[in-house]
Amino acid sequence: MENTAGTGKELLEFERTYFERLRLAAQVIIEAAPDLELVTGPLEAELQIFKERVEFLLLLPEYAADVLPWRKMLNGEQPPGKP
């Protein structure tokens, strides 16, 4: 089965890699935060929410069409900031 960006059913390989890297980056920051005291409570909560949203899109890629700007453009929407 071939993945197509227009269907919104599955993630393309580069999209999966993109989300996995975002998830890993959030996890590294969250794990380093208590040791380095770089992240405040609200920021840590936002990072956790961000990480969970990325994991959600990895598990249920059919919702990626509503989130990814390039998928929106492939589905006929105008790019942000363009009339």
C-alpha distances in whole Angstrom, upper triangle without the diagonal:
4,7,9,13,14,12,14,11,10,12,12,13,17,17,16,19,21,21,22,25,26,26,28,30,31,32,34,36,37,38,40,42,44,45,46,47,45,43,45,44,42,40,39,38,36,34,33,32,30,29,28,26,24,23,22,20,18,18,17,15,15,19,18,19,22,23,22,24,21,19,22,23,20,20,24,26,29,29,32,35,35,36
4,6,10,12,11,12,11,9,11,9,11,14,15,15,17,19,20,21,23,25,25,27,29,30,31,33,35,36,37,39,40,43,44,44,45,43,41,43,43,41,39,38,37,35,33,33,31,29,28,27,25,23,23,22,19,18,18,17,15,15,18,17,17,20,21,19,21,18,16,19,20,17,18,21,23,26,26,29,32,31,33
4,7,9,8,9,8,6,7,6,9,11,11,12,15,16,16,18,20,21,22,24,26,27,28,30,32,33,34,36,37,40,41,41,42,40,38,40,39,38,35,35,34,31,30,29,28,25,24,24,22,19,19,19,16,15,16,14,11,12,15,13,13,17,17,16,17,15,13,16,17,14,15,18,20,23,23,25,29,28,30
4,5,6,7,8,7,8,7,11,12,12,13,16,17,17,19,21,22,23,25,27,28,29,31,33,33,35,37,38,41,43,42,43,40,38,40,40,37,35,35,34,31,30,30,28,25,25,25,22,20,21,20,16,16,17,15,12,11,14,12,11,15,16,14,15,13,10,13,14,10,11,15,17,20,20,23,26,25,27
4,6,6,8,8,7,7,11,11,10,12,15,15,15,18,20,20,21,24,25,25,27,29,30,31,33,35,36,39,40,40,40,38,36,37,37,35,32,32,31,28,27,27,25,23,23,23,20,18,19,18,14,15,16,14,11,10,12,9,8,12,13,10,11,9,6,10,10,7,9,12,14,16,16,19,22,22,24
4,6,8,10,10,11,14,15,13,16,18,18,18,21,23,23,24,27,28,28,30,32,33,34,36,38,38,41,43,43,43,40,38,39,39,36,34,34,33,30,29,29,27,25,25,24,21,20,21,19,16,17,18,16,12,11,12,11,8,11,13,12,12,10,7,9,9,6,6,10,12,15,16,19,22,21,22
4,5,8,10,11,15,16,14,16,19,19,18,21,23,23,24,27,28,28,30,32,33,34,36,38,38,41,43,43,43,40,38,39,38,36,34,34,33,30,29,29,26,24,24,23,20,19,20,18,15,16,16,13,10,8,11,10,8,11,14,13,14,13,9,11,13,10,9,12,14,18,19,21,25,24,25
4,6,7,10,13,14,12,13,16,16,15,18,20,20,20,23,25,25,26,29,30,30,32,34,35,38,40,39,39,37,35,36,35,32,31,30,29,26,25,25,23,21,21,20,17,16,16,14,11,12,13,10,7,5,7,6,5,9,10,10,12,11,8,10,12,10,9,13,14,17,18,20,23,23,25
4,7,10,13,15,12,13,16,17,16,18,21,20,20,23,25,25,26,29,30,30,32,34,35,38,40,40,40,38,35,37,35,33,32,31,29,27,26,25,23,21,21,20,17,16,16,14,11,11,11,8,6,4,8,8,8,11,13,13,16,15,11,14,16,14,13,17,18,21,21,23,27,27,29
4,7,9,12,10,9,13,14,13,15,18,18,18,20,23,23,24,26,28,28,30,32,33,36,37,38,38,36,34,35,34,33,31,30,28,26,25,24,22,20,19,18,16,14,14,13,10,9,10,8,5,6,9,8,10,13,13,13,15,14,11,14,17,14,15,18,19,22,22,24,27,28,30
4,6,8,6,6,9,10,10,12,14,15,15,18,19,20,21,23,25,26,27,29,30,33,35,35,35,33,31,33,32,31,28,27,27,24,23,22,21,18,17,17,15,12,13,12,9,8,10,9,6,8,10,8,9,13,12,11,14,12,10,14,16,14,15,18,19,21,20,22,26,26,29
4,6,5,6,9,10,11,12,14,15,17,18,20,21,23,24,26,27,29,30,32,35,36,36,36,34,32,35,34,33,30,29,29,26,24,24,23,20,19,20,18,15,15,16,12,11,13,13,9,11,13,10,12,15,14,12,14,12,11,15,15,13,15,19,20,21,20,22,26,26,29
4,5,5,6,9,10,11,12,14,15,16,18,20,21,22,25,26,27,28,30,33,34,34,35,33,32,34,34,33,30,29,29,27,24,24,24,21,19,20,18,15,15,16,13,11,14,15,12,14,16,13,15,18,17,14,16,14,14,18,18,17,19,22,23,24,23,24,28,28,31
4,5,5,6,9,10,11,12,14,15,16,18,20,21,23,24,26,27,29,32,32,32,33,30,29,32,32,31,28,27,27,25,22,23,23,19,18,19,18,14,15,17,14,12,15,16,13,16,16,13,14,17,15,12,14,12,13,16,17,16,18,21,21,22,20,22,25,26,29
4,5,5,6,9,10,11,12,14,15,17,18,20,21,23,24,26,27,30,31,31,32,29,28,30,30,28,25,25,25,22,20,20,19,16,15,16,14,11,13,13,10,9,13,13,10,12,13,9,11,14,12,9,12,10,10,14,15,14,16,19,19,20,18,20,23,24,27
4,5,5,6,9,10,10,12,14,15,16,18,20,21,22,24,26,29,30,30,31,28,27,29,29,28,25,24,24,22,19,19,19,16,14,15,13,10,10,12,9,7,10,11,9,12,13,10,13,15,14,12,15,14,14,17,18,18,19,22,22,24,22,23,26,27,30
4,6,5,6,9,10,10,12,14,15,16,18,20,21,22,24,27,28,28,29,27,26,28,29,27,24,23,24,22,19,19,19,16,14,16,15,11,12,14,12,10,13,15,13,16,16,14,16,18,16,14,16,15,16,19,20,20,22,24,24,25,23,24,27,28,31
4,6,5,6,9,10,11,13,14,15,17,19,20,21,23,26,27,26,27,25,23,26,26,25,22,21,22,19,16,17,17,14,13,15,13,10,12,14,11,10,14,15,13,16,15,12,15,16,13,11,13,13,14,17,18,18,20,22,22,23,20,21,24,25,28
4,5,5,6,9,10,11,12,14,16,16,18,20,21,24,25,25,26,23,22,24,24,23,20,19,19,17,14,14,14,11,9,11,10,6,8,10,8,7,11,12,10,14,13,10,14,15,12,11,14,14,14,17,19,19,20,23,22,23,21,21,24,26,29
4,5,5,6,9,10,10,12,14,15,16,18,20,23,24,24,25,23,22,24,24,23,20,19,19,18,15,15,15,12,10,12,12,8,8,11,10,8,11,13,13,16,16,14,17,18,15,14,17,18,18,20,22,22,24,27,26,27,25,25,28,30,33
4,5,5,6,9,10,10,12,14,15,16,18,21,22,22,23,21,20,23,23,22,19,18,19,17,14,15,16,12,10,13,13,10,11,14,13,11,15,17,16,19,18,16,19,20,17,15,18,18,19,21,23,23,25,27,26,27,24,24,27,29,32
4,5,5,6,9,10,11,12,14,15,17,20,21,20,21,19,17,20,20,19,16,15,16,14,11,12,12,9,8,11,10,7,9,12,11,11,14,16,15,18,17,14,17,18,14,13,16,17,18,20,22,22,24,26,25,25,22,22,25,27,30
4,5,5,6,9,10,11,12,14,15,18,20,20,20,18,17,19,19,18,16,14,14,13,10,10,11,8,5,8,9,6,7,10,10,10,12,15,15,18,17,15,18,19,15,15,18,19,20,22,24,25,26,28,27,28,25,25,28,30,33
4,5,5,6,9,10,10,12,14,17,18,18,19,17,16,19,20,20,17,15,16,15,11,12,13,11,8,11,13,10,10,14,14,12,15,18,18,21,20,18,22,22,19,18,21,22,23,25,27,27,29,31,30,31,28,27,30,32,36
4,5,5,6,9,10,11,12,16,16,16,17,15,14,17,18,18,14,13,15,13,10,11,13,11,9,12,13,11,12,16,16,15,18,20,20,23,21,19,22,22,19,18,20,22,23,25,26,27,29,31,29,30,27,26,28,31,34
4,6,5,6,9,10,11,14,15,15,15,13,12,14,15,14,11,9,11,10,6,7,10,8,6,10,11,10,11,14,15,14,17,19,19,22,20,19,22,21,18,18,21,22,23,25,27,28,29,31,29,30,27,25,28,31,34
4,5,5,6,8,10,12,14,14,15,14,13,15,15,16,13,10,12,12,8,8,11,10,7,10,13,11,11,15,16,15,17,20,20,24,22,21,24,24,21,21,24,25,26,27,30,30,32,34,32,33,30,29,32,34,37
4,5,5,6,8,11,12,12,13,12,12,15,16,17,14,12,14,14,10,11,14,13,11,14,16,14,15,18,19,18,20,23,23,27,25,23,27,27,23,23,25,27,28,30,31,32,34,36,34,35,32,30,33,35,39
4,6,5,6,9,10,10,11,9,8,12,13,14,10,9,12,12,8,10,13,12,11,14,16,15,16,19,20,19,22,24,24,27,26,24,27,26,23,23,25,27,28,29,31,33,34,36,34,34,31,29,31,34,37
4,6,5,8,10,10,10,10,8,10,11,12,9,7,9,10,7,7,11,11,10,12,15,14,15,18,19,19,21,23,24,27,25,24,27,26,23,24,26,28,29,30,32,34,35,37,35,35,32,30,33,36,39
4,6,7,8,10,11,11,10,13,13,15,13,10,13,14,11,11,14,14,12,15,18,17,17,20,22,21,22,25,26,29,28,26,30,29,26,27,29,31,32,33,35,36,37,40,38,38,35,34,36,39,42
4,6,6,6,8,8,9,12,13,16,13,11,14,15,12,13,17,16,15,18,20,19,19,23,24,23,25,28,29,32,30,29,32,31,28,28,30,32,33,34,36,38,39,41,39,39,36,34,36,39,42
4,5,5,5,5,5,8,10,12,10,8,12,13,11,12,15,15,15,17,20,19,20,23,24,24,26,28,29,32,30,29,32,31,27,28,30,32,33,34,36,38,39,41,38,38,35,33,35,38,41
4,6,5,8,8,9,10,13,12,10,13,15,13,14,17,18,17,19,22,22,22,25,27,27,28,31,32,35,32,32,35,34,30,31,33,36,36,37,40,41,42,44,42,42,39,37,39,42,45
4,6,8,10,12,14,17,15,13,16,18,16,17,20,21,19,22,25,24,24,27,29,29,30,33,34,37,35,34,37,36,33,33,35,37,38,39,41,43,44,46,44,44,41,39,40,44,47
4,5,8,11,13,16,14,13,16,17,16,17,20,20,19,22,25,24,25,28,29,29,31,33,34,37,35,33,36,35,32,32,34,36,37,38,40,42,43,45,42,42,39,37,38,41,44
4,6,7,10,13,11,11,14,16,14,16,19,19,19,22,24,24,25,28,29,29,31,33,34,37,34,33,36,35,31,32,33,36,37,38,40,42,43,44,42,41,38,36,37,41,43
4,7,10,12,9,9,13,14,12,15,17,17,17,20,22,22,23,26,27,28,30,32,32,35,32,31,33,32,29,29,30,33,34,35,37,39,40,41,38,38,35,32,34,37,40
4,7,8,6,6,9,10,9,12,14,14,15,17,19,20,21,23,25,25,27,29,30,32,29,28,31,29,26,27,28,31,32,33,35,37,38,39,36,36,33,30,32,35,38
4,6,5,6,9,10,10,12,14,15,16,18,20,21,22,24,26,27,29,30,31,33,30,29,32,30,27,28,30,32,34,34,36,38,39,40,37,37,34,31,32,36,39
4,6,5,6,9,10,11,12,14,15,17,18,20,21,23,25,26,27,28,30,32,29,28,31,29,26,28,30,33,33,33,36,38,38,39,37,37,34,32,33,37,39
4,5,5,6,9,10,11,12,14,15,17,18,20,21,23,25,26,27,28,29,26,26,28,26,23,25,27,30,30,30,33,35,35,36,33,33,31,28,30,33,35
4,5,5,6,9,10,10,12,14,15,16,18,20,21,23,24,25,26,28,25,24,27,25,22,23,24,27,28,28,31,33,33,35,32,32,29,26,28,31,34
4,5,5,6,9,10,10,12,14,15,16,18,20,21,23,24,25,27,25,24,27,25,22,24,26,28,29,29,32,34,34,36,33,33,31,28,30,34,36
4,5,5,6,9,10,11,12,14,15,16,19,20,21,22,24,26,23,22,25,23,21,23,25,28,28,28,31,33,33,34,32,32,30,28,30,33,35
4,5,5,6,9,10,10,12,14,15,17,18,20,21,22,23,20,20,22,20,17,19,21,24,25,25,27,29,29,31,28,29,26,24,26,29,32
4,5,5,6,9,10,11,12,14,15,17,18,20,20,23,20,19,22,21,17,19,21,23,24,25,27,29,29,31,29,29,26,24,27,30,32
4,5,5,6,9,10,11,12,14,15,16,18,19,22,19,19,22,21,18,20,22,25,25,25,28,30,30,32,30,31,28,27,29,32,35
4,5,5,6,9,10,10,13,14,15,16,17,19,16,16,19,17,15,17,20,23,22,23,26,27,27,29,27,28,26,24,27,29,32
4,5,5,6,9,10,11,13,14,15,16,18,15,14,17,16,13,14,17,19,19,20,23,24,25,27,24,25,23,21,24,27,29
4,5,5,6,9,10,11,12,14,15,18,16,15,18,17,14,16,19,21,20,22,24,25,26,28,26,28,25,24,27,30,32
4,5,5,6,9,10,10,12,14,16,14,14,17,16,14,16,19,21,21,22,25,26,25,28,26,28,26,25,28,31,33
4,5,5,6,9,10,10,11,13,11,11,14,13,10,12,16,18,17,18,21,22,22,24,23,24,22,21,25,27,29
4,5,5,6,9,10,10,13,11,10,13,13,10,11,15,16,16,17,20,21,21,24,22,24,22,21,25,27,29
4,5,5,6,9,10,13,12,11,15,15,13,14,18,19,18,20,23,23,23,26,25,27,25,25,28,30,33
4,5,5,6,8,10,9,9,13,13,12,13,17,19,17,18,22,22,21,24,23,26,24,24,28,29,31
4,5,5,5,8,7,6,10,10,9,10,14,15,13,15,18,18,18,21,20,23,21,21,25,27,29
4,6,6,9,10,9,12,14,12,13,16,17,15,18,20,20,20,24,23,25,24,24,28,29,32
4,6,9,10,10,14,15,14,15,19,19,17,20,23,22,22,25,25,27,26,27,30,32,34
4,6,6,8,11,12,12,13,17,18,15,17,20,19,19,22,22,25,24,25,28,30,31
4,5,5,8,10,10,11,14,14,12,14,17,16,16,19,19,22,21,22,26,27,29
4,5,7,9,10,11,14,14,11,13,16,15,14,17,17,20,21,22,25,26,28
4,5,6,7,9,12,13,11,11,15,15,13,17,16,19,19,19,23,24,25
4,5,5,6,9,10,8,9,13,12,12,15,15,17,16,17,21,22,24
4,6,6,8,8,5,6,10,9,8,11,11,14,14,15,19,19,21
4,6,8,10,8,7,11,11,10,12,11,14,13,14,17,18,20
4,6,9,8,8,11,12,12,14,12,14,13,13,16,18,20
4,6,5,6,9,10,11,13,12,13,11,12,16,17,19
4,5,5,6,9,10,11,9,10,8,8,12,13,16
4,5,5,6,9,10,9,10,8,11,14,14,17
4,5,5,6,9,9,11,10,13,16,16,18
4,5,5,7,6,8,8,10,14,14,15
4,5,5,5,6,6,10,13,12,13
4,5,7,9,10,13,16,15,17
4,6,9,11,14,17,16,17
4,7,9,12,15,13,13
4,7,9,12,10,11
4,6,8,7,8
4,6,6,8
4,6,8
4,7
4
